[in-house]
Amino acid sequence: MLISNAYAEAAAPAQGGGLMDFLPLIVLAAVFYFLILRPQSKRAKELKAMVEALQRGDEVVTTGGEVGRVTKMYEQYVGVELAENVEVTVQKTAIQTVLPKGTIKSIK
């Protein structure tokens, strides 16, 4: 009649090869690794080494922002003296930074 049949054209051969198709994905994975995963794992290693090196008398800052001196060491916890006769027990992983000796005296 008036409408002709539509036939599918033959599929065109793939151009550029397989590697070129995955190149953006590979680049994205590399950027993700160098900008996110690598710095995060480096920071985790530094934090673990700092926590393992803690000893009595170190001046520390906790993740809550308290500044104090380590007075007692337990397996998973640390006793931190915040002021005279004021001591709290925190997890070792809650220690954010170890301060240089004498920092507490300089800020009081």
N, C-alpha and C positions, 0 to 999 in steps of 0.2 A: 504494500500500500504506500502511503506517503512517508512513513517513518522507516528509515533504514536500520538494520541491526547494528548494534555497537559491539565491536570486538575489542578485547583487551590487547594492548600492545605488548610485545615481548619485553621482558624485564631487561633493563640496561645492565651491563656488567659493572660490578663494584669498582670504583676508582680509588686510588690512594693506598690501598693495602690495609692490612689489619692493624699495624702499629699506629698508623696515623689516626685511626678511629679511637684508640685508647690513650693517645697522648694527652689530651686535656685531663683525663682522669688521673693519669700518672703524675702530672704536674700538680694537680690539686692535692693528691696524697703527699707529695714531697713538701709542699707549702704547709700543709696541716702538721706534718711531723716536725719541721724546723721552727714553726711559730708557736705551736701549742705543746706537743708531747715532749719534745726534748727539753725545753726550759722547765717544764713541770717536773719531770723526773730528776733533773739536776737539782732543783730546789728541794725535792723530797730527800735526796741523798745528803744534801748539806744539813737539813733539819735533823735527820737521823743521826748524823755524826755529831752535831751539836748536843743533842739530847744524851747521847752515850758518853760525851766528855764532861757532862755536868758533875760538879763536885761541891762539897760544902764550902760556903763562903763566897760563891759566885753571886754576882748581882744580876738579876734577871728581870725581864718584863714578860708578863703573862699575856695570853690572847685577850683577856679582859681589860688590859691596860694597867694592872697593878704593878708597881715597882717594888722589889724586895730582895732580900738576901736568902740564899738557900741555907737552911739550918739542919735539915734531916733528909736522908735519902732512903727510899724504899725501892722495891722492885719496879713498881709501875707509878709510884707517886713521889712527890717531893714536898717537904715542909718549907714554906716560904715565910719569912718574917717580914711583915709589911711595916710595922712600927714596933717600938719597944713593948713587949708582952702581948703582941698581936701576931699570931701565927696562923696561917691557913695551909691546908693540904690540897695540892692540885695534882692533876695528872702530869706526867713528864711531857706528854705531847702538847700540853697547854702552855708550855714555855715557848714564847715567840722569839726572844732575843736574849743573848748574854751580853751584858753591858761591861765596859771596862771598869776595873777596880777604882773605887773612889767616886763613882758617878752619883751614888745616893747622897753622899755628903755635899757634893757640889750643887745639887738641886734643892736641898733643904734650906 
